[in-house]
Each structure stands twice: as C-alpha cells, then as structure tokens.
Amino acid sequence: ENNTKEKGQCDSGDAFDDNDMITKGSLAIEQQHHVHSRWVWLQAAYHCLVTIVGTGVLGFPYATAFLGWTGSAVLITVVSAASYYTAILLTDLQEPHHGTYADIANDVMDNPKFAILILRPLQFFNLFPTTAVMTLVGGSAMATISRMINGENSTSTSNAEEDDEAVVWTVTMGVLVLLLSMAPDLSHVWQISFVGCVAVFMITFYCIAGSAIAISDDDQSTVPDYGRPQSETNEDYAFSVMTAFGEIIFGYGFHTVLPDIQASLHDKNTMDAHRDTKKAVTAVFCYSYPAYILVALLGYAAFGSDVESDLLLSITEVLPHAAMFVVWVFVIIKTATEATVYNQAAFTMMRDVLGMSAEDDPVDHHRPKNRTADIVLRILWVVAAVAVAIYVPFFSDLTSITAAISITPLTFLLPVAFWTKKYGSTAPRWRNMFHYAFMVAWAVLGISALVGAIYDVKRKVENEK
C-alpha cells in the first residue's frame, strides 16, 4: 500500500510538474510580450507606411485634372486630416485583448452579429480586392520589365500575345505574394514592410523627380494644357469629378489593418500600445501628406490635362530607360509587400470566420489551431485572388466600386461611430455634434465616390463593345 501510495503521489507530482511547466512556459511567453522597447513603434510605422502610401498615389495627378489645383490640394488636405483623426480614434478604442477590428466592434457594440453581418463583409471587400489588385499591378510591372529587356513595345506584339504574357507574369507575382505571406503573423513581417518602405520612398521620389524634369524641360514639343479635360458631355465631366473624389479617398484605406498592426506590437500595457501606434501613425502621415500633395500637383503641372491615369506612364517619356527599369522593380517590391501586410489581416479574419483560431490560447487567441490547415487557407486565398484578377472582366475597374463600398465606412464612419458610442456620454456636447456632422459629410462623399465609380465602369464597358 505504501508503495502504491508513493507511486500515486509520484504520478500526481509528475502531473503537477508537467502542468506547472506548461503554465510557466505560457507565462514566459507572455512576459516576453510585456517587455517594451522604445523602438518597437518603428515596426508599426513600416506596416502603416506600406499600407497608406500605395500605388493609388500614381492616379492623383489624373484626379487633379478634374478637381483643379485648389480642389485637389483642399481635398487631399481634408482627407488626410480626417483619416489621421479616425486612425487616432480607432487606436484609442483598442485594448490589449483586441487583436482585430472585429474585436473592437464586438466590444463596443456588445453584439457579435455586428461584426459577422456588417464589419467582416466590409473588410472582405477591402482585403480580397487589395490582394488581387496588388498581384495584378505587380504582374503588369513584371511584364513591362520583360518587354524592356527583350526590346519589345506594345506595337510589336499582338493583343493575344500580350494577354498570355500578362497571365504568366500575374501568376508569377501571385507566387511571390504567397511566399511572402507564409510568415506566421504581422510581428514576423516587419522586415518585409521595411523593404516595402524603401520602395515607397523610391516610387514617390521618381514621381516627383520625373515631374520636375518634365516641368523644367525646355524642349517639350507642346505646352501642357491646364484647362478642363475633354469630355463628351457635361454629364461625363460631372461624374468624372465624383470618380476623382474616389481616387483621392481610396488612398487612405489602411484602417482595416490598423488594429492588427497595433496588436502585432504585443504591448500588453494600454498606454504603451496607444503611444506606440499613435507615434507610428503620426510619423507616417507627416510623410504621406506632403508626398501626396507634391505628386498630385507636380504631376499635373508637368503633363496637364493629358496626364495618364498612372503617372509612371507619363514620366516614361521623360526619364531614361534604365531609370524606368529601376522604378518598375520598386513597383513590384511595393505591391508584393503591401499585399503581404493585407494578407496577414485577411488570414486572421478568415480563421476567425471559419473557426480555425485557437480561441483558448491565453496569449494569442487569433493564432491558427492547425498550421497545416492554415497553410491551405493561405494558398486558397492567394490562388482565388490571382484567378479573379486574371479572369474577371474589368476587374481593376470594378475594384473602385468595392473600395467605395468598404473604405468609406471602415475609414471614416465606423471609428467615429464606435468612439461616440463608447465615450459619447462623457464627451463634450460639441464633440458629439462634430462627430455627427463628420459622419454625414463623409457618407455623402462616399456615396458620390461610389456613384462616380459605377458610372466610370459603365462607360468603360460600353467603350469596349
């Protein structure tokens, strides 16, 4: 009996020791997350810069052709200020146990159906098209580089050959995006985002430098026309102005991934988390705002109303062949890294929706329960995005509609609505009134952008017939 008892005590003790080791291991991991570095905010800054300053900035000069000098400068200023303000509100709403936008929504609304029925569909219409568009743009840049190396141009190849080449390079870009997206989570991809930041700096530099060279070129055969762009009717022009609203607004769609970025810092202290994220957001907006203004106004000043919808196509005539080769390489890097950041948020969202997250994990309840199933999910997501980008007609144009549907509420409406619901009872009356007016104004702008996007797609489809 004594031997049996001692054996039982020994077994029980061993079991206790095993459980104790597991508990200590979890605590050790959590304690590592408690360690705060004064430079950790830079990781958030890298992610924010890659997602804020996207290839959409290349369309700002074209939007300026419809908005005019003053209209473009004012709209970029207003949108930048509003986007910065809502980013700060969203940051203040996030607590250490919130890992995603949906977590914030569930906490504030106290109703999980809100995230399921409203928030996550909006995020899907933002995240999935972004992956597809970045793959499409990166593939197009690869195809351009291939033609430059082979000494080909658009007139020396047939449409069928161009289409086949575009498919091959889009698939190649999809493989690159998939490989980069295999990192476990956002906290493991800050180095990728850092490389993407270098690409951001170089692309904006090329846009500004190329526009400045065109302005100073005395050998230009024609003087840029700064008048109203030629349109068939006044109706076309009015809707084009609405489309230009969308071109500017859609450059600020990073809010859907901002909570994921803040969570990736693993700041368990609320004050540290808010301070680090706000510092990152502030630093990035200090760069993005002047960059947007300079690219928009200098690009328009250089090429006038004839500026291409993609500024790089206009400065191709100004910069040397080797310089354009380099900038297209940076476009590939930029789109691949931006897609990687958005994909990490998308994978987390899909795991939560499909019940594939380890909800009982004390450290990170959004991590995958099964790594193999998670890898399959990632592959299916990227493959689906590539397939849609290749085979859906007018896909790149249709994304302006999905952006209008998703970016306006996720960026300008929901952060204000959530903050007002949570803190409105103790906030000054003037601030609540300001928030109500703010939401009405941005709802009107968002609807205008949506109408313009739909009209623009309709017109392009009719022109193809």
Buried (B, 14 or more C-beta within 10 A) or exposed (E): EEEEEEEEEEEEEEEEEEEEEEEEEEEEEBEEBEEBEEEBBBBBBBBBBBBBBBBBBBBBBBBBBBBBEEBBBEBBEEBBEBBBBBBBBBBBBBEBEBBBBBBBBBBBBEEEEBBBEBBBEBBBBBBBBBBBBBBBBBBBBBBBBBBBEEEBEEEEBEEEEBEEBBBBBBBBBBEBBBEBBBBBBBBEBBEBBBBBBBBBBBBBEBBBBBBBBBBEEEEBEEEBEBEEBEEEEEEBBBBBBBBBBBBBBBBBBBBBBBBBBBBBBBBBEEEBBBBBBBBBBBBBBEBBBEBBBBBBBBBBBBBBBEBBEBBBEBBBEBBEEEBBBBBBBBBBBBBBBBBBBBBBBBBBBBBBBEEBBBEEEEBBBBBBBEEEEBEEBBEEBBEEBBBBBBEEEEBBBBBBBBBBBBBBBBBBBBBBBBBBEBBBEEBEEEBBEBBBEBBEEBBEBBBBBBBBBBBBBEBEEEEEE
